[in-house]
C-alpha cells in the first residue's frame, strides 16, 4: 500500500513578476542567513504559487541552502572549506587583492551563486531545517547584492 500523498495546487490567476535587489552586509568569512529578508520580498509580491530565484551578484561569496538549526553544521562547512582551499599565496597567481581573494573565487566556483525555490501557499517551500545563506568567503565584511526574482500567481 502506497501512503505517499501528493499535493497539487492549481492557480488560474494571471502570472505576475517582482524583481528586487537587497543589500546584505556580511561580517567576514561565515554563513549569513538571509531567509527572512527573501521571505519579506515574497510577502510584498502577493504571489502565493510560483518560483523564487535568488541570485548573488559576486564572485567571492556564495548562495546556498543549508541547515538552519544547528550552528555546528555551518562551522563544520567553514572548517572543511578552509582545509580544502587554503589561503596560501604560493598556490595562486591572482594575489593582488589579498591572501583570501583567490581562495574566495575557488570557493564560489565550487558552490553556487543562485538558488531557485518553489513558492507554495505564499511561502518559500523550504524544508523544516533549511535556510538560505549568503556565504561570505572573504576575511573582511562586504556589502553583497542579492537579486530576488519572483514569478507566479
ABEGO torsion letter per residue (X at the ends): XBABBBBBBBBABBBBBBBBBBBBBBAEBBBBBAAAAAAAAAAAAGBABEBBBBBBBBAABBBBBBBAABAAAAAAAAAAAAAABBBBAAABABAAAEAAAAAAAAAAAABBABBBBBBBGGBBBBBAABBBBBBBABABBBBBBBBBBBBEX
